[in-house]
Amino acid sequence: MTEPVGKRGRPKDGAKRQAILDAARQLFLERGVEVTTDEVVASAGVAKATLYANFADKNELIEAVIQRESAAIIADSIVHEDLGFTERLELFGERYVRFGLDKDIAGWDRLIAHGARNDPTLPNRFFDAGPGRWHALLMQLLESPDARRELSIPDTSQAAADLSGLWLGLIGLQVRLGAAALLSPTDITRRVRHGIAVFRSHYRRA
């Protein structure tokens, strides 16, 4: 999967970088990691030198696509200090479920599984760039003063895993396998609130 490392050039053109990322995202999800950088630059309408001025190789391009995808969603899920704890938790949960059930997630799963055959580090890098960042943000929320006043959480990482599991659970697998339809916004809100209620019943201070 790895292609020769290109030489980094002069300062990057932001619009061209975005065009490369857009083209790479579409091609990688449609056809997997066997897509070449030649195909990416042809689709993006840029020179190959421009690609290598922004990305050292195809692995770095894949990681950049993954990071941008995650950042675009997480940007709206950063904890809002002007909201109450429950509202912040619900907002985060709704964004998280939409991310976890996105129609492109299955494509990312296939992409990473295929790429891991040639690059065993790819799954960990994908996790760190996407799901791992969600987990860290949820831990941050559960460590907030408001959360500590209401809940007794001895292991924040485990608690975050518990809550994210309540939010996605079986439906996440069903949607990925095509055995269930995507949830409506109302269903997502209902699912998130139910998960929070179950979570609170376990972690509430005595």
CNS distance restraints for C-alpha pairs under 8 A (distance, minus, plus):
assign (resid   1 and name CA) (resid  33 and name CA) 6.88 0.50 0.50
assign (resid   1 and name CA) (resid  34 and name CA) 6.61 0.50 0.50
assign (resid   1 and name CA) (resid  58 and name CA) 7.61 0.50 0.50
assign (resid   1 and name CA) (resid  59 and name CA) 7.80 0.50 0.50
assign (resid   1 and name CA) (resid 115 and name CA) 7.21 0.50 0.50
assign (resid   1 and name CA) (resid 118 and name CA) 6.14 0.50 0.50
assign (resid   1 and name CA) (resid 119 and name CA) 7.47 0.50 0.50
assign (resid   2 and name CA) (resid  57 and name CA) 6.95 0.50 0.50
assign (resid   2 and name CA) (resid  58 and name CA) 6.12 0.50 0.50
assign (resid   2 and name CA) (resid  59 and name CA) 6.42 0.50 0.50
assign (resid   3 and name CA) (resid  57 and name CA) 6.03 0.50 0.50
assign (resid   3 and name CA) (resid  58 and name CA) 6.21 0.50 0.50
assign (resid   4 and name CA) (resid  57 and name CA) 6.51 0.50 0.50
assign (resid   5 and name CA) (resid  52 and name CA) 7.68 0.50 0.50
assign (resid   5 and name CA) (resid  56 and name CA) 5.26 0.50 0.50
assign (resid   5 and name CA) (resid  57 and name CA) 4.99 0.50 0.50
assign (resid   6 and name CA) (resid  49 and name CA) 7.74 0.50 0.50
assign (resid   6 and name CA) (resid  52 and name CA) 4.88 0.50 0.50
assign (resid   6 and name CA) (resid  53 and name CA) 7.40 0.50 0.50
assign (resid   6 and name CA) (resid  55 and name CA) 7.69 0.50 0.50
assign (resid   6 and name CA) (resid  56 and name CA) 5.42 0.50 0.50
assign (resid   6 and name CA) (resid  57 and name CA) 6.44 0.50 0.50
assign (resid   7 and name CA) (resid  52 and name CA) 6.11 0.50 0.50
assign (resid   7 and name CA) (resid  53 and name CA) 6.55 0.50 0.50
assign (resid   7 and name CA) (resid  56 and name CA) 7.06 0.50 0.50
assign (resid   8 and name CA) (resid  52 and name CA) 5.91 0.50 0.50
assign (resid   8 and name CA) (resid  53 and name CA) 4.21 0.50 0.50
assign (resid   8 and name CA) (resid  54 and name CA) 6.82 0.50 0.50
assign (resid   8 and name CA) (resid  55 and name CA) 7.67 0.50 0.50
assign (resid   8 and name CA) (resid  56 and name CA) 7.08 0.50 0.50
assign (resid   9 and name CA) (resid  49 and name CA) 7.81 0.50 0.50
assign (resid   9 and name CA) (resid  50 and name CA) 7.88 0.50 0.50
assign (resid   9 and name CA) (resid  52 and name CA) 7.55 0.50 0.50
assign (resid   9 and name CA) (resid  53 and name CA) 4.60 0.50 0.50
assign (resid   9 and name CA) (resid  54 and name CA) 7.92 0.50 0.50
assign (resid  10 and name CA) (resid  53 and name CA) 6.88 0.50 0.50
assign (resid  11 and name CA) (resid  53 and name CA) 7.88 0.50 0.50
assign (resid  12 and name CA) (resid  16 and name CA) 7.94 0.50 0.50
assign (resid  12 and name CA) (resid  17 and name CA) 7.25 0.50 0.50
assign (resid  12 and name CA) (resid  50 and name CA) 7.83 0.50 0.50
assign (resid  12 and name CA) (resid  53 and name CA) 6.79 0.50 0.50
assign (resid  12 and name CA) (resid  54 and name CA) 6.50 0.50 0.50
assign (resid  13 and name CA) (resid  17 and name CA) 6.23 0.50 0.50
assign (resid  14 and name CA) (resid  18 and name CA) 6.26 0.50 0.50
assign (resid  15 and name CA) (resid  19 and name CA) 6.22 0.50 0.50
assign (resid  16 and name CA) (resid  20 and name CA) 6.20 0.50 0.50
assign (resid  16 and name CA) (resid  44 and name CA) 7.86 0.50 0.50
assign (resid  16 and name CA) (resid  46 and name CA) 6.98 0.50 0.50
assign (resid  16 and name CA) (resid  50 and name CA) 7.74 0.50 0.50
assign (resid  17 and name CA) (resid  21 and name CA) 6.29 0.50 0.50
assign (resid  17 and name CA) (resid  51 and name CA) 7.49 0.50 0.50
assign (resid  17 and name CA) (resid  54 and name CA) 6.88 0.50 0.50
assign (resid  18 and name CA) (resid  22 and name CA) 6.02 0.50 0.50
assign (resid  19 and name CA) (resid  23 and name CA) 6.14 0.50 0.50
assign (resid  19 and name CA) (resid  44 and name CA) 5.30 0.50 0.50
assign (resid  19 and name CA) (resid  45 and name CA) 7.87 0.50 0.50
assign (resid  20 and name CA) (resid  24 and name CA) 5.98 0.50 0.50
assign (resid  20 and name CA) (resid  40 and name CA) 6.75 0.50 0.50
assign (resid  20 and name CA) (resid  41 and name CA) 6.63 0.50 0.50
assign (resid  20 and name CA) (resid  44 and name CA) 5.23 0.50 0.50
assign (resid  20 and name CA) (resid  46 and name CA) 7.67 0.50 0.50
assign (resid  20 and name CA) (resid  51 and name CA) 7.03 0.50 0.50
assign (resid  21 and name CA) (resid  25 and name CA) 5.98 0.50 0.50
assign (resid  21 and name CA) (resid  61 and name CA) 7.58 0.50 0.50
assign (resid  21 and name CA) (resid  64 and name CA) 7.59 0.50 0.50
assign (resid  21 and name CA) (resid  65 and name CA) 5.84 0.50 0.50
assign (resid  22 and name CA) (resid  26 and name CA) 6.42 0.50 0.50
assign (resid  22 and name CA) (resid  44 and name CA) 7.55 0.50 0.50
assign (resid  23 and name CA) (resid  27 and name CA) 6.17 0.50 0.50
assign (resid  23 and name CA) (resid  40 and name CA) 5.91 0.50 0.50
assign (resid  23 and name CA) (resid  41 and name CA) 7.82 0.50 0.50
assign (resid  23 and name CA) (resid  43 and name CA) 5.83 0.50 0.50
assign (resid  23 and name CA) (resid  44 and name CA) 5.39 0.50 0.50
assign (resid  24 and name CA) (resid  28 and name CA) 5.79 0.50 0.50
assign (resid  24 and name CA) (resid  40 and name CA) 5.60 0.50 0.50
assign (resid  24 and name CA) (resid  61 and name CA) 7.78 0.50 0.50
assign (resid  24 and name CA) (resid  62 and name CA) 7.68 0.50 0.50
assign (resid  24 and name CA) (resid  65 and name CA) 7.26 0.50 0.50
assign (resid  25 and name CA) (resid  29 and name CA) 6.10 0.50 0.50
assign (resid  25 and name CA) (resid  65 and name CA) 6.14 0.50 0.50
assign (resid  26 and name CA) (resid  30 and name CA) 6.12 0.50 0.50
assign (resid  27 and name CA) (resid  31 and name CA) 5.81 0.50 0.50
assign (resid  27 and name CA) (resid  32 and name CA) 7.11 0.50 0.50
assign (resid  27 and name CA) (resid  35 and name CA) 6.78 0.50 0.50
assign (resid  27 and name CA) (resid  40 and name CA) 7.32 0.50 0.50
assign (resid  28 and name CA) (resid  32 and name CA) 4.47 0.50 0.50
assign (resid  28 and name CA) (resid  33 and name CA) 5.64 0.50 0.50
assign (resid  28 and name CA) (resid  34 and name CA) 7.96 0.50 0.50
assign (resid  28 and name CA) (resid  35 and name CA) 6.51 0.50 0.50
assign (resid  28 and name CA) (resid 111 and name CA) 6.99 0.50 0.50
assign (resid  29 and name CA) (resid 104 and name CA) 7.55 0.50 0.50
assign (resid  29 and name CA) (resid 107 and name CA) 5.28 0.50 0.50
assign (resid  29 and name CA) (resid 108 and name CA) 6.51 0.50 0.50
assign (resid  29 and name CA) (resid 111 and name CA) 6.68 0.50 0.50
assign (resid  30 and name CA) (resid 107 and name CA) 7.51 0.50 0.50
assign (resid  31 and name CA) (resid  35 and name CA) 6.67 0.50 0.50
assign (resid  32 and name CA) (resid 110 and name CA) 7.47 0.50 0.50
assign (resid  32 and name CA) (resid 111 and name CA) 5.18 0.50 0.50
assign (resid  32 and name CA) (resid 114 and name CA) 7.30 0.50 0.50
assign (resid  32 and name CA) (resid 115 and name CA) 7.88 0.50 0.50
assign (resid  33 and name CA) (resid 111 and name CA) 6.32 0.50 0.50
assign (resid  33 and name CA) (resid 114 and name CA) 7.21 0.50 0.50
assign (resid  33 and name CA) (resid 115 and name CA) 6.01 0.50 0.50
assign (resid  35 and name CA) (resid  39 and name CA) 6.55 0.50 0.50
assign (resid  35 and name CA) (resid  40 and name CA) 7.43 0.50 0.50
assign (resid  36 and name CA) (resid  40 and name CA) 6.49 0.50 0.50
assign (resid  36 and name CA) (resid  58 and name CA) 7.99 0.50 0.50
assign (resid  37 and name CA) (resid  41 and name CA) 6.16 0.50 0.50
assign (resid  37 and name CA) (resid  48 and name CA) 7.59 0.50 0.50
assign (resid  37 and name CA) (resid  58 and name CA) 6.81 0.50 0.50
assign (resid  38 and name CA) (resid  42 and name CA) 6.17 0.50 0.50
assign (resid  38 and name CA) (resid  48 and name CA) 6.94 0.50 0.50
assign (resid  39 and name CA) (resid  43 and name CA) 6.17 0.50 0.50
assign (resid  40 and name CA) (resid  44 and name CA) 6.08 0.50 0.50
assign (resid  41 and name CA) (resid  45 and name CA) 5.78 0.50 0.50
assign (resid  41 and name CA) (resid  46 and name CA) 5.27 0.50 0.50
assign (resid  41 and name CA) (resid  47 and name CA) 6.21 0.50 0.50
assign (resid  41 and name CA) (resid  48 and name CA) 5.93 0.50 0.50
assign (resid  41 and name CA) (resid  51 and name CA) 7.01 0.50 0.50
assign (resid  42 and name CA) (resid  46 and name CA) 6.68 0.50 0.50
assign (resid  42 and name CA) (resid  47 and name CA) 7.93 0.50 0.50
assign (resid  46 and name CA) (resid  50 and name CA) 6.51 0.50 0.50
assign (resid  46 and name CA) (resid  51 and name CA) 7.56 0.50 0.50
assign (resid  47 and name CA) (resid  51 and name CA) 6.89 0.50 0.50
assign (resid  48 and name CA) (resid  52 and name CA) 6.48 0.50 0.50
assign (resid  49 and name CA) (resid  53 and name CA) 6.05 0.50 0.50
assign (resid  50 and name CA) (resid  54 and name CA) 6.60 0.50 0.50
assign (resid  51 and name CA) (resid  55 and name CA) 6.00 0.50 0.50
assign (resid  52 and name CA) (resid  56 and name CA) 5.62 0.50 0.50
assign (resid  52 and name CA) (resid  57 and name CA) 6.92 0.50 0.50
assign (resid  55 and name CA) (resid  60 and name CA) 5.86 0.50 0.50
assign (resid  55 and name CA) (resid  61 and name CA) 5.73 0.50 0.50
assign (resid  56 and name CA) (resid  60 and name CA) 6.18 0.50 0.50
assign (resid  56 and name CA) (resid  61 and name CA) 7.71 0.50 0.50
assign (resid  57 and name CA) (resid  61 and name CA) 6.43 0.50 0.50
assign (resid  58 and name CA) (resid  62 and name CA) 6.16 0.50 0.50
assign (resid  59 and name CA) (resid  63 and name CA) 6.30 0.50 0.50
assign (resid  60 and name CA) (resid  64 and name CA) 6.12 0.50 0.50
assign (resid  61 and name CA) (resid  65 and name CA) 6.24 0.50 0.50
assign (resid  62 and name CA) (resid  66 and name CA) 6.31 0.50 0.50
assign (resid  63 and name CA) (resid  67 and name CA) 6.07 0.50 0.50
assign (resid  63 and name CA) (resid 125 and name CA) 7.19 0.50 0.50
assign (resid  63 and name CA) (resid 126 and name CA) 6.90 0.50 0.50
assign (resid  63 and name CA) (resid 129 and name CA) 7.52 0.50 0.50
assign (resid  64 and name CA) (resid  68 and name CA) 6.06 0.50 0.50
assign (resid  65 and name CA) (resid  69 and name CA) 6.20 0.50 0.50
assign (resid  66 and name CA) (resid  70 and name CA) 6.27 0.50 0.50
assign (resid  66 and name CA) (resid 126 and name CA) 6.75 0.50 0.50
assign (resid  66 and name CA) (resid 129 and name CA) 6.51 0.50 0.50
assign (resid  66 and name CA) (resid 130 and name CA) 6.93 0.50 0.50
assign (resid  67 and name CA) (resid  71 and name CA) 5.94 0.50 0.50
assign (resid  67 and name CA) (resid 129 and name CA) 5.15 0.50 0.50
assign (resid  67 and name CA) (resid 130 and name CA) 6.54 0.50 0.50
assign (resid  68 and name CA) (resid  72 and name CA) 6.00 0.50 0.50
assign (resid  69 and name CA) (resid  73 and name CA) 6.86 0.50 0.50
assign (resid  69 and name CA) (resid 130 and name CA) 7.93 0.50 0.50
assign (resid  70 and name CA) (resid  74 and name CA) 6.05 0.50 0.50
assign (resid  70 and name CA) (resid 129 and name CA) 6.88 0.50 0.50
assign (resid  70 and name CA) (resid 130 and name CA) 5.13 0.50 0.50
assign (resid  71 and name CA) (resid  75 and name CA) 5.71 0.50 0.50
assign (resid  71 and name CA) (resid 130 and name CA) 7.97 0.50 0.50
assign (resid  72 and name CA) (resid  76 and name CA) 7.56 0.50 0.50
assign (resid  73 and name CA) (resid  77 and name CA) 6.96 0.50 0.50
assign (resid  73 and name CA) (resid  95 and name CA) 7.30 0.50 0.50
assign (resid  73 and name CA) (resid  99 and name CA) 7.21 0.50 0.50
assign (resid  74 and name CA) (resid  78 and name CA) 6.40 0.50 0.50
assign (resid  74 and name CA) (resid  95 and name CA) 7.80 0.50 0.50
assign (resid  74 and name CA) (resid 134 and name CA) 7.31 0.50 0.50
assign (resid  76 and name CA) (resid  95 and name CA) 7.80 0.50 0.50
assign (resid  77 and name CA) (resid  91 and name CA) 6.92 0.50 0.50
assign (resid  77 and name CA) (resid  92 and name CA) 5.31 0.50 0.50
assign (resid  77 and name CA) (resid  95 and name CA) 6.38 0.50 0.50
assign (resid  78 and name CA) (resid  92 and name CA) 7.60 0.50 0.50
assign (resid  78 and name CA) (resid 137 and name CA) 7.39 0.50 0.50
assign (resid  79 and name CA) (resid  88 and name CA) 6.22 0.50 0.50
assign (resid  79 and name CA) (resid  92 and name CA) 7.53 0.50 0.50
assign (resid  79 and name CA) (resid 137 and name CA) 7.99 0.50 0.50
assign (resid  79 and name CA) (resid 141 and name CA) 6.81 0.50 0.50
assign (resid  80 and name CA) (resid  88 and name CA) 6.46 0.50 0.50
assign (resid  83 and name CA) (resid  87 and name CA) 6.00 0.50 0.50
assign (resid  83 and name CA) (resid  88 and name CA) 5.98 0.50 0.50
assign (resid  84 and name CA) (resid  88 and name CA) 6.14 0.50 0.50
assign (resid  85 and name CA) (resid  89 and name CA) 6.09 0.50 0.50
assign (resid  85 and name CA) (resid 146 and name CA) 6.06 0.50 0.50
assign (resid  85 and name CA) (resid 147 and name CA) 6.74 0.50 0.50
assign (resid  86 and name CA) (resid  90 and name CA) 6.10 0.50 0.50
assign (resid  87 and name CA) (resid  91 and name CA) 6.05 0.50 0.50
assign (resid  88 and name CA) (resid  92 and name CA) 6.09 0.50 0.50
assign (resid  89 and name CA) (resid  93 and name CA) 5.99 0.50 0.50
assign (resid  89 and name CA) (resid 141 and name CA) 7.57 0.50 0.50
assign (resid  89 and name CA) (resid 196 and name CA) 7.93 0.50 0.50
assign (resid  90 and name CA) (resid  94 and name CA) 6.10 0.50 0.50
assign (resid  90 and name CA) (resid 189 and name CA) 7.70 0.50 0.50
assign (resid  90 and name CA) (resid 192 and name CA) 6.43 0.50 0.50
assign (resid  90 and name CA) (resid 193 and name CA) 6.71 0.50 0.50
assign (resid  90 and name CA) (resid 196 and name CA) 7.86 0.50 0.50
assign (resid  91 and name CA) (resid  95 and name CA) 6.38 0.50 0.50
assign (resid  92 and name CA) (resid  96 and name CA) 6.04 0.50 0.50
assign (resid  92 and name CA) (resid 138 and name CA) 7.79 0.50 0.50
assign (resid  93 and name CA) (resid  97 and name CA) 6.10 0.50 0.50
assign (resid  93 and name CA) (resid 164 and name CA) 7.88 0.50 0.50
assign (resid  93 and name CA) (resid 167 and name CA) 7.12 0.50 0.50
assign (resid  93 and name CA) (resid 192 and name CA) 5.74 0.50 0.50
assign (resid  94 and name CA) (resid  98 and name CA) 6.22 0.50 0.50
assign (resid  94 and name CA) (resid 188 and name CA) 6.30 0.50 0.50
assign (resid  94 and name CA) (resid 189 and name CA) 6.24 0.50 0.50
assign (resid  94 and name CA) (resid 192 and name CA) 6.32 0.50 0.50
assign (resid  95 and name CA) (resid  99 and name CA) 6.15 0.50 0.50
assign (resid  96 and name CA) (resid 100 and name CA) 6.09 0.50 0.50
assign (resid  96 and name CA) (resid 134 and name CA) 7.48 0.50 0.50
assign (resid  97 and name CA) (resid 101 and name CA) 6.00 0.50 0.50
assign (resid  97 and name CA) (resid 167 and name CA) 6.61 0.50 0.50
assign (resid  97 and name CA) (resid 168 and name CA) 6.29 0.50 0.50
assign (resid  97 and name CA) (resid 188 and name CA) 6.95 0.50 0.50
assign (resid  97 and name CA) (resid 192 and name CA) 7.89 0.50 0.50
assign (resid  98 and name CA) (resid 102 and name CA) 5.81 0.50 0.50
assign (resid  98 and name CA) (resid 188 and name CA) 7.72 0.50 0.50
assign (resid  99 and name CA) (resid 105 and name CA) 7.90 0.50 0.50
assign (resid 100 and name CA) (resid 105 and name CA) 6.94 0.50 0.50
assign (resid 100 and name CA) (resid 168 and name CA) 7.20 0.50 0.50
assign (resid 100 and name CA) (resid 172 and name CA) 6.83 0.50 0.50
assign (resid 101 and name CA) (resid 105 and name CA) 6.88 0.50 0.50
assign (resid 101 and name CA) (resid 172 and name CA) 6.11 0.50 0.50
assign (resid 101 and name CA) (resid 175 and name CA) 6.69 0.50 0.50
assign (resid 101 and name CA) (resid 176 and name CA) 7.41 0.50 0.50
assign (resid 101 and name CA) (resid 182 and name CA) 6.85 0.50 0.50
assign (resid 103 and name CA) (resid 107 and name CA) 7.87 0.50 0.50
assign (resid 103 and name CA) (resid 176 and name CA) 7.88 0.50 0.50
assign (resid 104 and name CA) (resid 108 and name CA) 6.44 0.50 0.50
assign (resid 105 and name CA) (resid 109 and name CA) 6.24 0.50 0.50
assign (resid 105 and name CA) (resid 176 and name CA) 7.54 0.50 0.50
assign (resid 106 and name CA) (resid 110 and name CA) 6.33 0.50 0.50
assign (resid 106 and name CA) (resid 176 and name CA) 5.66 0.50 0.50
assign (resid 107 and name CA) (resid 111 and name CA) 6.08 0.50 0.50
assign (resid 108 and name CA) (resid 112 and name CA) 6.05 0.50 0.50
assign (resid 109 and name CA) (resid 113 and name CA) 6.06 0.50 0.50
assign (resid 110 and name CA) (resid 114 and name CA) 6.02 0.50 0.50
assign (resid 111 and name CA) (resid 115 and name CA) 6.03 0.50 0.50
assign (resid 112 and name CA) (resid 116 and name CA) 5.93 0.50 0.50
assign (resid 112 and name CA) (resid 122 and name CA) 6.57 0.50 0.50
assign (resid 112 and name CA) (resid 123 and name CA) 6.06 0.50 0.50
assign (resid 112 and name CA) (resid 126 and name CA) 7.48 0.50 0.50
assign (resid 113 and name CA) (resid 117 and name CA) 7.14 0.50 0.50
assign (resid 113 and name CA) (resid 123 and name CA) 7.46 0.50 0.50
assign (resid 114 and name CA) (resid 118 and name CA) 7.94 0.50 0.50
assign (resid 115 and name CA) (resid 119 and name CA) 5.98 0.50 0.50
assign (resid 115 and name CA) (resid 120 and name CA) 7.87 0.50 0.50
assign (resid 115 and name CA) (resid 122 and name CA) 6.82 0.50 0.50
assign (resid 116 and name CA) (resid 120 and name CA) 4.67 0.50 0.50
assign (resid 116 and name CA) (resid 121 and name CA) 6.95 0.50 0.50
assign (resid 116 and name CA) (resid 122 and name CA) 5.63 0.50 0.50
assign (resid 116 and name CA) (resid 123 and name CA) 6.50 0.50 0.50
assign (resid 121 and name CA) (resid 125 and name CA) 6.33 0.50 0.50
assign (resid 122 and name CA) (resid 126 and name CA) 6.01 0.50 0.50
assign (resid 123 and name CA) (resid 127 and name CA) 6.13 0.50 0.50
assign (resid 124 and name CA) (resid 128 and name CA) 6.13 0.50 0.50
assign (resid 125 and name CA) (resid 129 and name CA) 6.13 0.50 0.50
assign (resid 126 and name CA) (resid 130 and name CA) 6.10 0.50 0.50
assign (resid 126 and name CA) (resid 131 and name CA) 7.86 0.50 0.50
assign (resid 127 and name CA) (resid 131 and name CA) 5.19 0.50 0.50
assign (resid 127 and name CA) (resid 132 and name CA) 5.22 0.50 0.50
assign (resid 127 and name CA) (resid 133 and name CA) 7.94 0.50 0.50
assign (resid 128 and name CA) (resid 132 and name CA) 4.55 0.50 0.50
assign (resid 128 and name CA) (resid 133 and name CA) 6.19 0.50 0.50
assign (resid 129 and name CA) (resid 133 and name CA) 6.21 0.50 0.50
assign (resid 130 and name CA) (resid 134 and name CA) 6.63 0.50 0.50
assign (resid 131 and name CA) (resid 135 and name CA) 6.24 0.50 0.50
assign (resid 132 and name CA) (resid 136 and name CA) 6.24 0.50 0.50
assign (resid 133 and name CA) (resid 137 and name CA) 6.23 0.50 0.50
assign (resid 134 and name CA) (resid 138 and name CA) 6.22 0.50 0.50
assign (resid 135 and name CA) (resid 139 and name CA) 6.19 0.50 0.50
assign (resid 135 and name CA) (resid 157 and name CA) 7.79 0.50 0.50
assign (resid 135 and name CA) (resid 160 and name CA) 6.58 0.50 0.50
assign (resid 135 and name CA) (resid 161 and name CA) 7.41 0.50 0.50
assign (resid 136 and name CA) (resid 140 and name CA) 6.23 0.50 0.50
assign (resid 137 and name CA) (resid 141 and name CA) 6.34 0.50 0.50
assign (resid 138 and name CA) (resid 142 and name CA) 6.21 0.50 0.50
assign (resid 138 and name CA) (resid 160 and name CA) 6.02 0.50 0.50
assign (resid 139 and name CA) (resid 143 and name CA) 6.13 0.50 0.50
assign (resid 139 and name CA) (resid 156 and name CA) 5.86 0.50 0.50
assign (resid 139 and name CA) (resid 157 and name CA) 6.17 0.50 0.50
assign (resid 139 and name CA) (resid 159 and name CA) 7.96 0.50 0.50
assign (resid 139 and name CA) (resid 160 and name CA) 5.76 0.50 0.50
assign (resid 140 and name CA) (resid 144 and name CA) 6.49 0.50 0.50
assign (resid 141 and name CA) (resid 147 and name CA) 7.37 0.50 0.50
assign (resid 142 and name CA) (resid 147 and name CA) 5.47 0.50 0.50
assign (resid 142 and name CA) (resid 148 and name CA) 7.37 0.50 0.50
assign (resid 142 and name CA) (resid 156 and name CA) 6.80 0.50 0.50
assign (resid 142 and name CA) (resid 160 and name CA) 7.44 0.50 0.50
assign (resid 143 and name CA) (resid 147 and name CA) 6.24 0.50 0.50
assign (resid 143 and name CA) (resid 148 and name CA) 6.39 0.50 0.50
assign (resid 143 and name CA) (resid 156 and name CA) 7.13 0.50 0.50
assign (resid 144 and name CA) (resid 148 and name CA) 6.30 0.50 0.50
assign (resid 145 and name CA) (resid 149 and name CA) 6.20 0.50 0.50
assign (resid 146 and name CA) (resid 150 and name CA) 6.56 0.50 0.50
assign (resid 147 and name CA) (resid 151 and name CA) 5.68 0.50 0.50
assign (resid 148 and name CA) (resid 152 and name CA) 6.57 0.50 0.50
assign (resid 148 and name CA) (resid 153 and name CA) 7.57 0.50 0.50
assign (resid 150 and name CA) (resid 204 and name CA) 6.28 0.50 0.50
assign (resid 150 and name CA) (resid 205 and name CA) 6.16 0.50 0.50
assign (resid 151 and name CA) (resid 200 and name CA) 7.29 0.50 0.50
assign (resid 151 and name CA) (resid 203 and name CA) 5.39 0.50 0.50
assign (resid 151 and name CA) (resid 204 and name CA) 4.53 0.50 0.50
assign (resid 151 and name CA) (resid 205 and name CA) 5.05 0.50 0.50
assign (resid 152 and name CA) (resid 203 and name CA) 5.44 0.50 0.50
assign (resid 152 and name CA) (resid 204 and name CA) 5.97 0.50 0.50
assign (resid 152 and name CA) (resid 205 and name CA) 5.17 0.50 0.50
assign (resid 153 and name CA) (resid 159 and name CA) 6.87 0.50 0.50
assign (resid 153 and name CA) (resid 203 and name CA) 6.31 0.50 0.50
assign (resid 155 and name CA) (resid 159 and name CA) 6.19 0.50 0.50
assign (resid 156 and name CA) (resid 160 and name CA) 6.08 0.50 0.50
assign (resid 157 and name CA) (resid 161 and name CA) 6.29 0.50 0.50
assign (resid 158 and name CA) (resid 162 and name CA) 6.13 0.50 0.50
assign (resid 159 and name CA) (resid 163 and name CA) 6.25 0.50 0.50
assign (resid 160 and name CA) (resid 164 and name CA) 6.13 0.50 0.50
assign (resid 161 and name CA) (resid 165 and name CA) 6.02 0.50 0.50
assign (resid 162 and name CA) (resid 166 and name CA) 6.33 0.50 0.50
assign (resid 162 and name CA) (resid 199 and name CA) 7.57 0.50 0.50
assign (resid 163 and name CA) (resid 167 and name CA) 6.31 0.50 0.50
assign (resid 163 and name CA) (resid 195 and name CA) 6.65 0.50 0.50
assign (resid 163 and name CA) (resid 196 and name CA) 7.13 0.50 0.50
assign (resid 163 and name CA) (resid 199 and name CA) 6.23 0.50 0.50
assign (resid 164 and name CA) (resid 168 and name CA) 6.28 0.50 0.50
assign (resid 164 and name CA) (resid 169 and name CA) 7.88 0.50 0.50
assign (resid 165 and name CA) (resid 169 and name CA) 4.96 0.50 0.50
assign (resid 166 and name CA) (resid 195 and name CA) 5.06 0.50 0.50
assign (resid 166 and name CA) (resid 199 and name CA) 7.89 0.50 0.50
assign (resid 167 and name CA) (resid 191 and name CA) 6.34 0.50 0.50
assign (resid 167 and name CA) (resid 192 and name CA) 5.60 0.50 0.50
assign (resid 167 and name CA) (resid 195 and name CA) 5.53 0.50 0.50
assign (resid 168 and name CA) (resid 172 and name CA) 5.15 0.50 0.50
assign (resid 169 and name CA) (resid 173 and name CA) 7.45 0.50 0.50
assign (resid 170 and name CA) (resid 174 and name CA) 6.31 0.50 0.50
assign (resid 171 and name CA) (resid 175 and name CA) 6.04 0.50 0.50
assign (resid 171 and name CA) (resid 180 and name CA) 7.36 0.50 0.50
assign (resid 172 and name CA) (resid 176 and name CA) 6.29 0.50 0.50
assign (resid 173 and name CA) (resid 177 and name CA) 6.18 0.50 0.50
assign (resid 174 and name CA) (resid 178 and name CA) 6.12 0.50 0.50
assign (resid 174 and name CA) (resid 179 and name CA) 4.85 0.50 0.50
assign (resid 174 and name CA) (resid 180 and name CA) 5.27 0.50 0.50
assign (resid 175 and name CA) (resid 179 and name CA) 5.83 0.50 0.50
assign (resid 175 and name CA) (resid 180 and name CA) 4.90 0.50 0.50
assign (resid 175 and name CA) (resid 181 and name CA) 6.11 0.50 0.50
assign (resid 175 and name CA) (resid 182 and name CA) 6.41 0.50 0.50
assign (resid 183 and name CA) (resid 187 and name CA) 5.66 0.50 0.50
assign (resid 183 and name CA) (resid 188 and name CA) 6.04 0.50 0.50
assign (resid 184 and name CA) (resid 188 and name CA) 6.19 0.50 0.50
assign (resid 185 and name CA) (resid 189 and name CA) 6.26 0.50 0.50
assign (resid 186 and name CA) (resid 190 and name CA) 6.20 0.50 0.50
assign (resid 187 and name CA) (resid 191 and name CA) 6.04 0.50 0.50
assign (resid 188 and name CA) (resid 192 and name CA) 6.10 0.50 0.50
assign (resid 189 and name CA) (resid 193 and name CA) 6.17 0.50 0.50
assign (resid 190 and name CA) (resid 194 and name CA) 6.14 0.50 0.50
assign (resid 191 and name CA) (resid 195 and name CA) 6.17 0.50 0.50
assign (resid 192 and name CA) (resid 196 and name CA) 6.26 0.50 0.50
assign (resid 193 and name CA) (resid 197 and name CA) 6.20 0.50 0.50
assign (resid 194 and name CA) (resid 198 and name CA) 6.32 0.50 0.50
assign (resid 195 and name CA) (resid 199 and name CA) 6.04 0.50 0.50
assign (resid 196 and name CA) (resid 200 and name CA) 5.99 0.50 0.50
assign (resid 197 and name CA) (resid 201 and name CA) 6.26 0.50 0.50
assign (resid 198 and name CA) (resid 202 and name CA) 6.66 0.50 0.50
assign (resid 199 and name CA) (resid 203 and name CA) 6.27 0.50 0.50
assign (resid 200 and name CA) (resid 204 and name CA) 5.18 0.50 0.50
